[in-house]
Amino acid sequence: MRQNIRRILAVLSCAVLLGTHGVAAAAKGNYIYDAADGVASPATEDDKKWAPTAAAVSEAALSVGGKSAVLMEQETGTVLFEKNSHEKLAIASVTKIMTLLLVAEAIDGGIIKLDETVTASATAASMGGSQIWLEQGEQMTVDELLKAATIVSANDACAALAEHLCGSIDSFVARMNERAAQLGMKDTKFLDCSGLSDDAYSSAHDVALMARELMRHTLIQKYTTVWMDTLRDGKSQLVNTNKLLRRYNGITGLKTGTTSGAGVCISASATRDGLELIAVVLGAPSSSDRFDAATTLLDYGFAAYRAMPLPTVEDQPLLIKVKGSAEESVPLDYSALPGTLLMPKEGSAALTARADLPDALDAPVQQGQAVGTVRVLSGETLLGEYEIRAAADAPKMDFGTAFGLLWDALTGRDD
């Protein structure tokens, strides 16, 4: 009881003087090495999420066909190779990645269900290009339409899903562009939900961004990894347009596209030993060229990099003390730490993870507030810093609360 009284009196004596300063994680100035000019440049906010230990391979070091290309590591978004990666180009049916993303988000968010029935409109039934020949008034489930959109790139299935989710294709396209902006896709403008318009555009980098987001939804691999399937009780045969499903070890998707304006395109995804990669090739001269280019990119990524499990944080505290609150401490949240780190296969030193925290926090503390960082190092090289957050609130103690606690302590009610 005496300990409680001393704590409460200490709070009362300095309550007027206590500020409301939380402890924020300070930016430590991570740097990204630029192979073009040989100097270190300050990392952007996105870069600070993970600082790679090696620069992306140069275009000259890897021969990849097509007008533009990108190889991106999925978990961190680190670019391992790029060729004209921000050039604005038509992307044909690769556009459907955004359509699939919006539908997957709606399913995972409980807005629509896979077994919901969708009725094809006249608009959906009149779509050209790749299709499953929906008839006006024909009904299919969301699951069946996703299967058609993903496996055979059915434009009519995409239109039906778009109308079902947003009421009209125009409203759906507006949502596509809104979501693109949220993902940081600065090189992109969508005009339809299927990619038929060659006036729409994106870039290899932006395609990788939306592909990365789509692959966070594990549901989608139920469709992107299927080589053959059927609809209409077996009457309609579906064969996947992504030939890498038949010949690339670890392939998980994703989407092909071809129009006269866009040329031949692909966004391919694959995983091996915990390393997940996304390869994008736009404007390839032929179908075989796009598959060869995607294979070259993926082969390079798996040969040069690995996913290493994050080491246990040294002396990892689970609680941190709080001054000026009725709460003596708050639990710590380490969920911002990644499960794995992208590392070169050659020349990597042992990894260590160290927590950087103050001895105590000043109230008030809000749940989710950054209170410290975990620094991950390879040898003495800093790879990245990740926030440690408060997992609960610790309100600042006012005089009324303090006197109440003091009274309880004096009368024995806190026993």
C-alpha positions as CSV (number, residue, x, y, z in Angstrom):
1,M,0.0,0.0,0.0
2,R,2.9,2.4,0.9
3,Q,4.3,1.9,-2.6
4,N,0.9,2.8,-4.2
5,I,0.6,5.9,-2.0
6,R,4.1,7.1,-3.0
7,R,3.3,6.5,-6.6
8,I,0.1,8.5,-6.4
9,L,1.6,11.4,-4.4
10,A,4.4,11.6,-7.0
11,V,1.8,11.8,-9.7
12,L,-0.1,14.6,-7.8
13,S,3.1,16.6,-7.2
14,C,4.0,16.8,-10.8
15,A,0.6,16.6,-12.5
16,V,0.5,20.2,-13.4
17,L,4.0,20.0,-14.9
18,L,3.5,16.9,-16.9
19,G,3.1,17.4,-20.7
20,T,1.3,15.2,-23.0
21,H,4.4,14.1,-24.8
22,G,4.2,10.7,-26.4
23,V,7.3,9.0,-27.7
24,A,7.4,8.8,-31.5
25,A,9.7,6.7,-33.6
26,A,12.3,9.0,-35.0
27,A,13.4,8.6,-38.6
28,K,17.0,7.4,-38.5
29,G,17.8,8.4,-42.1
30,N,17.9,5.1,-43.9
31,Y,19.6,5.4,-47.3
32,I,19.1,3.7,-50.6
33,Y,22.2,3.1,-52.8
34,D,21.8,4.5,-56.3
35,A,23.9,2.5,-58.7
36,A,23.5,5.2,-61.4
37,D,25.5,7.9,-59.6
38,G,27.3,5.9,-56.9
39,V,26.0,8.0,-54.0
40,A,23.6,7.5,-51.2
41,S,20.4,9.4,-51.3
42,P,17.8,9.9,-48.5
43,A,15.2,7.2,-48.4
44,T,11.6,8.1,-49.1
45,E,8.8,7.2,-46.7
46,D,8.1,4.0,-48.7
47,D,11.8,3.1,-48.8
48,K,12.1,3.4,-45.0
49,K,9.8,0.4,-44.6
50,W,12.8,-1.7,-45.8
51,A,16.2,-0.6,-46.9
52,P,17.7,-3.1,-49.4
53,T,21.2,-4.3,-49.1
54,A,21.9,-4.2,-52.8
55,A,20.8,-2.0,-55.7
56,A,18.4,-3.3,-58.3
57,V,20.2,-4.9,-61.1
58,S,20.7,-2.6,-64.1
59,E,18.9,-3.0,-67.4
60,A,22.2,-3.7,-69.1
61,A,22.9,-6.6,-66.8
62,L,19.8,-8.5,-67.7
63,S,18.4,-9.0,-71.2
64,V,14.6,-8.7,-71.0
65,G,12.3,-8.2,-74.0
66,G,9.4,-5.8,-74.2
67,K,9.0,-2.1,-73.9
68,S,9.1,-2.0,-70.2
69,A,9.6,-4.5,-67.3
70,V,9.8,-4.7,-63.5
71,L,10.7,-7.4,-61.0
72,M,9.4,-6.7,-57.5
73,E,9.6,-8.6,-54.2
74,Q,6.0,-8.9,-53.0
75,E,6.2,-8.5,-49.2
76,T,8.3,-5.3,-49.2
77,G,7.7,-3.9,-52.7
78,T,11.4,-3.7,-53.3
79,V,12.2,-3.3,-57.0
80,L,15.0,-5.8,-58.0
81,F,15.0,-4.9,-61.8
82,E,13.4,-2.2,-63.9
83,K,13.4,-1.3,-67.5
84,N,11.4,1.9,-68.5
85,S,9.4,1.0,-65.4
86,H,7.3,4.3,-65.4
87,E,6.7,4.5,-69.1
88,K,2.9,5.0,-69.6
89,L,1.6,2.2,-71.9
90,A,-1.6,0.4,-72.7
91,I,-1.7,-2.8,-70.7
92,A,-4.7,-4.7,-72.3
93,S,-6.3,-7.3,-70.0
94,V,-3.6,-6.9,-67.4
95,T,-6.1,-4.2,-66.4
96,K,-8.2,-6.9,-64.9
97,I,-5.9,-7.2,-62.0
98,M,-7.5,-4.0,-60.6
99,T,-11.0,-5.5,-61.3
100,L,-10.1,-8.6,-59.5
101,L,-8.6,-6.6,-56.6
102,L,-11.8,-4.6,-56.1
103,V,-13.9,-7.8,-56.2
104,A,-11.5,-9.6,-53.8
105,E,-11.6,-6.7,-51.4
106,A,-15.4,-6.7,-51.5
107,I,-15.5,-10.4,-50.7
108,D,-13.0,-10.3,-47.9
109,G,-14.8,-7.2,-46.5
110,G,-18.1,-9.0,-46.4
111,I,-19.8,-6.8,-49.0
112,I,-20.5,-9.6,-51.5
113,K,-20.3,-13.4,-51.2
114,L,-18.9,-16.0,-53.6
115,D,-22.2,-17.8,-53.8
116,E,-24.2,-14.6,-54.7
117,T,-26.1,-14.7,-58.0
118,V,-25.3,-12.1,-60.6
119,T,-27.6,-11.5,-63.5
120,A,-25.9,-10.5,-66.8
121,S,-27.1,-7.1,-68.2
122,A,-27.4,-6.2,-71.9
123,T,-24.1,-4.3,-71.5
124,A,-22.3,-7.3,-70.0
125,A,-23.7,-9.6,-72.7
126,S,-22.5,-7.2,-75.5
127,M,-18.9,-7.0,-74.5
128,G,-16.4,-7.9,-77.2
129,G,-13.0,-9.6,-77.1
130,S,-12.3,-12.6,-74.8
131,Q,-15.6,-13.7,-73.3
132,I,-17.7,-16.6,-72.1
133,W,-20.6,-15.5,-74.2
134,L,-23.0,-14.4,-71.5
135,E,-26.5,-13.9,-72.5
136,Q,-28.7,-11.1,-71.2
137,G,-30.5,-12.3,-68.1
138,E,-28.2,-15.3,-67.7
139,Q,-27.3,-15.9,-64.1
140,M,-23.9,-17.0,-62.6
141,T,-22.4,-16.8,-59.2
142,V,-19.7,-14.4,-58.2
143,D,-17.4,-17.5,-57.9
144,E,-18.2,-18.5,-61.5
145,L,-17.6,-15.1,-62.9
146,L,-14.3,-14.7,-61.0
147,K,-13.3,-18.0,-62.5
148,A,-14.1,-16.8,-66.0
149,A,-12.4,-13.4,-65.6
150,T,-9.2,-14.9,-64.2
151,I,-8.8,-18.1,-66.2
152,V,-9.9,-17.0,-69.7
153,S,-9.9,-13.2,-69.2
154,A,-13.6,-12.9,-69.9
155,N,-14.6,-9.3,-70.6
156,D,-18.3,-10.0,-70.1
157,A,-17.6,-11.6,-66.7
158,C,-15.7,-8.5,-65.6
159,A,-18.6,-6.2,-66.8
160,A,-21.1,-8.3,-64.9
161,L,-19.0,-8.2,-61.7
162,A,-18.4,-4.5,-62.1
163,E,-22.2,-3.8,-62.4
164,H,-23.0,-6.1,-59.5
165,L,-20.6,-4.4,-57.2
166,C,-21.0,-0.7,-58.1
167,G,-24.2,-0.5,-60.1
168,S,-22.6,0.6,-63.4
169,I,-19.3,0.1,-65.2
170,D,-18.7,3.9,-65.0
171,S,-19.0,3.9,-61.3
172,F,-16.7,0.8,-61.1
173,V,-14.1,2.5,-63.2
174,A,-14.2,5.5,-61.0
175,R,-13.5,3.2,-58.1
176,M,-10.6,1.6,-60.0
177,N,-8.9,5.0,-60.4
178,E,-9.6,5.9,-56.8
179,R,-8.0,2.7,-55.6
180,A,-5.1,3.2,-58.0
181,A,-4.4,6.6,-56.4
182,Q,-4.5,5.0,-52.9
183,L,-1.9,2.5,-54.0
184,G,0.4,5.2,-55.3
185,M,-0.1,4.3,-59.0
186,K,0.9,7.6,-60.4
187,D,1.3,6.4,-64.0
188,T,-2.2,5.0,-64.4
189,K,-5.6,5.9,-65.9
190,F,-8.3,3.3,-66.3
191,L,-11.1,3.8,-68.8
192,D,-12.8,0.4,-68.5
193,C,-12.8,-2.7,-66.3
194,S,-11.4,-5.1,-68.9
195,G,-8.6,-3.4,-70.8
196,L,-10.2,-3.2,-74.2
197,S,-9.4,0.6,-74.5
198,D,-5.9,1.3,-75.8
199,D,-6.4,4.9,-74.6
200,A,-6.1,3.8,-71.0
201,Y,-2.6,3.5,-69.7
202,S,-0.4,2.3,-66.8
203,S,3.2,1.3,-66.3
204,A,5.1,-1.8,-65.4
205,H,5.8,-0.3,-61.9
206,D,2.1,0.4,-61.3
207,V,1.0,-3.0,-62.5
208,A,3.4,-4.5,-60.0
209,L,1.9,-2.4,-57.2
210,M,-1.6,-3.5,-57.9
211,A,-0.5,-7.1,-58.5
212,R,1.2,-7.0,-55.1
213,E,-1.9,-5.8,-53.4
214,L,-4.1,-8.4,-55.2
215,M,-1.8,-11.3,-54.0
216,R,-2.4,-10.2,-50.4
217,H,-5.8,-11.8,-50.9
218,T,-5.1,-15.5,-50.8
219,L,-8.6,-16.2,-52.2
220,I,-7.4,-15.1,-55.6
221,Q,-5.0,-18.0,-56.0
222,K,-8.0,-20.3,-56.0
223,Y,-8.4,-19.0,-59.6
224,T,-5.0,-17.8,-60.8
225,T,-3.4,-21.2,-60.3
226,V,-6.0,-23.2,-62.2
227,W,-5.0,-24.5,-65.7
228,M,-8.4,-25.9,-66.8
229,D,-11.9,-25.7,-65.5
230,T,-15.5,-25.6,-66.8
231,L,-18.7,-23.6,-66.5
232,R,-22.4,-24.3,-67.2
233,D,-22.2,-27.9,-65.9
234,G,-19.2,-28.7,-68.0
235,K,-20.5,-27.3,-71.2
236,S,-18.1,-24.4,-71.3
237,Q,-14.4,-25.2,-71.3
238,L,-11.9,-22.8,-69.7
239,V,-8.2,-22.9,-70.4
240,N,-5.9,-20.4,-68.6
241,T,-4.1,-17.9,-70.8
242,N,-1.1,-18.0,-68.6
243,K,1.1,-20.7,-70.0
244,L,3.6,-20.4,-67.2
245,L,1.2,-22.4,-65.1
246,R,2.4,-25.4,-67.1
247,R,6.1,-24.8,-67.1
248,Y,7.3,-22.6,-64.2
249,N,8.1,-24.1,-60.8
250,G,6.3,-22.1,-58.1
251,I,4.1,-20.0,-60.3
252,T,1.0,-18.5,-58.6
253,G,-0.5,-16.4,-61.3
254,L,-1.3,-13.9,-62.5
255,K,-2.7,-12.2,-65.7
256,T,-1.9,-11.9,-69.3
257,G,-3.1,-9.3,-71.8
258,T,-3.0,-8.7,-75.6
259,T,-4.3,-6.0,-77.9
260,S,-3.0,-4.4,-81.0
261,G,-2.2,-1.2,-79.2
262,A,-0.7,-2.7,-76.0
263,G,1.2,-5.5,-77.7
264,V,1.6,-8.7,-75.6
265,C,1.8,-8.3,-71.8
266,I,2.0,-10.3,-68.6
267,S,2.1,-9.9,-64.8
268,A,3.5,-13.1,-63.4
269,S,3.8,-14.1,-59.8
270,A,5.7,-17.0,-58.2
271,T,6.9,-18.2,-54.8
272,R,9.8,-20.4,-53.7
273,D,11.1,-21.0,-50.2
274,G,9.1,-18.1,-48.8
275,L,10.3,-15.6,-51.4
276,E,7.4,-14.1,-53.4
277,L,8.1,-12.3,-56.7
278,I,6.1,-10.3,-59.2
279,A,7.4,-9.9,-62.8
280,V,5.8,-7.5,-65.2
281,V,6.5,-7.3,-68.9
282,L,4.6,-4.8,-71.2
283,G,4.7,-4.5,-74.9
284,A,6.5,-7.7,-75.8
285,P,6.6,-8.5,-79.5
286,S,5.0,-12.0,-79.1
287,S,3.4,-14.3,-76.6
288,S,6.5,-16.5,-76.4
289,D,8.6,-13.4,-75.8
290,R,6.5,-12.3,-72.8
291,F,6.7,-15.7,-71.2
292,D,10.4,-15.9,-71.8
293,A,11.0,-12.4,-70.4
294,A,8.9,-13.2,-67.3
295,T,10.8,-16.4,-66.8
296,T,14.1,-14.5,-67.1
297,L,13.1,-12.0,-64.4
298,L,11.8,-14.6,-62.0
299,D,14.8,-16.9,-62.5
300,Y,17.1,-13.9,-61.7
301,G,15.1,-13.0,-58.6
302,F,15.2,-16.6,-57.2
303,A,18.8,-17.0,-58.0
304,A,20.0,-13.8,-56.5
305,Y,17.8,-13.3,-53.4
306,R,16.3,-15.2,-50.5
307,A,13.7,-14.6,-47.9
308,M,15.3,-14.8,-44.4
309,P,13.1,-15.1,-41.3
310,L,13.3,-12.1,-39.0
311,P,15.5,-13.0,-36.0
312,T,14.1,-12.8,-32.5
313,V,14.4,-9.3,-31.1
314,E,17.1,-9.2,-28.5
315,D,15.8,-8.6,-24.9
316,Q,12.3,-8.0,-26.3
317,P,10.2,-6.3,-23.6
318,L,6.5,-7.0,-23.6
319,L,5.5,-4.0,-21.4
320,I,6.7,-0.4,-21.0
321,K,6.3,1.8,-17.9
322,V,4.0,4.9,-18.1
323,K,4.5,8.0,-16.0
324,G,1.5,10.2,-15.1
325,S,-1.2,7.6,-15.6
326,A,-3.3,5.3,-13.4
327,E,-1.9,2.6,-15.7
328,E,1.6,1.6,-14.5
329,S,2.5,0.2,-17.9
330,V,1.1,-0.6,-21.4
331,P,1.7,-3.7,-23.5
332,L,3.8,-3.4,-26.6
333,D,2.7,-4.3,-30.2
334,Y,5.4,-5.7,-32.5
335,S,3.0,-6.4,-35.4
336,A,4.8,-3.9,-37.7
337,L,7.8,-6.3,-38.0
338,P,7.9,-8.3,-41.2
339,G,7.9,-12.1,-41.1
340,T,10.9,-12.3,-43.5
341,L,13.6,-10.0,-44.9
342,L,14.7,-9.9,-48.5
343,M,18.5,-10.6,-48.6
344,P,21.0,-11.3,-51.3
345,K,22.0,-14.9,-51.4
346,E,25.7,-14.0,-51.5
347,G,27.6,-12.0,-49.0
348,S,25.0,-11.6,-46.3
349,A,26.1,-11.4,-42.7
350,A,24.1,-12.8,-39.8
351,L,20.9,-10.8,-38.9
352,T,20.2,-9.2,-35.5
353,A,17.1,-7.3,-34.3
354,R,17.4,-4.8,-31.5
355,A,14.6,-2.9,-29.7
356,D,15.1,0.9,-29.2
357,L,12.8,2.1,-26.4
358,P,12.8,4.7,-23.7
359,D,12.8,3.7,-20.1
360,A,9.2,5.0,-19.7
361,L,6.5,6.9,-21.5
362,D,4.7,10.1,-20.4
363,A,0.9,9.9,-20.3
364,P,-1.3,10.1,-22.2
365,V,-0.5,7.1,-24.4
366,Q,-2.8,6.1,-27.2
367,Q,-3.2,2.5,-28.6
368,G,-1.3,2.3,-31.9
369,Q,1.0,5.2,-31.0
370,A,4.6,4.6,-32.1
371,V,6.8,4.4,-28.9
372,G,10.0,2.9,-30.3
373,T,11.6,1.0,-33.1
374,V,13.2,-2.3,-33.9
375,R,16.5,-2.0,-35.8
376,V,17.4,-4.9,-38.0
377,L,21.0,-5.2,-39.0
378,S,23.1,-7.5,-41.1
379,G,26.4,-7.4,-39.3
380,E,26.7,-3.6,-38.7
381,T,24.7,-2.6,-41.8
382,L,21.2,-1.3,-41.0
383,L,18.6,-3.0,-43.1
384,G,15.5,-1.3,-41.8
385,E,13.6,0.1,-38.8
386,Y,10.1,-0.9,-37.8
387,E,7.8,0.7,-35.3
388,I,7.0,-0.6,-31.9
389,R,3.5,0.6,-30.9
390,A,1.5,0.8,-27.7
391,A,-1.1,-2.0,-27.6
392,A,-3.4,-0.2,-25.1
393,D,-4.3,3.3,-23.9
394,A,-2.9,5.0,-20.8
395,P,-4.9,8.2,-20.1
396,K,-3.2,11.0,-18.3
397,M,-4.2,11.0,-14.6
398,D,-6.2,14.0,-13.4
399,F,-6.5,15.2,-9.8
400,G,-9.8,13.5,-9.3
401,T,-8.5,10.1,-10.3
402,A,-5.3,10.6,-8.4
403,F,-7.2,11.5,-5.1
404,G,-9.5,8.6,-5.7
405,L,-6.6,6.2,-5.9
406,L,-5.0,7.8,-2.9
407,W,-8.2,7.4,-0.9
408,D,-8.5,3.7,-2.0
409,A,-4.9,3.1,-0.9
410,L,-5.4,4.8,2.5
411,T,-8.6,2.9,3.2
412,G,-7.3,-0.4,2.0
413,R,-9.7,-0.7,-0.9
414,D,-6.9,-1.3,-3.4
415,D,-6.0,-4.6,-1.7
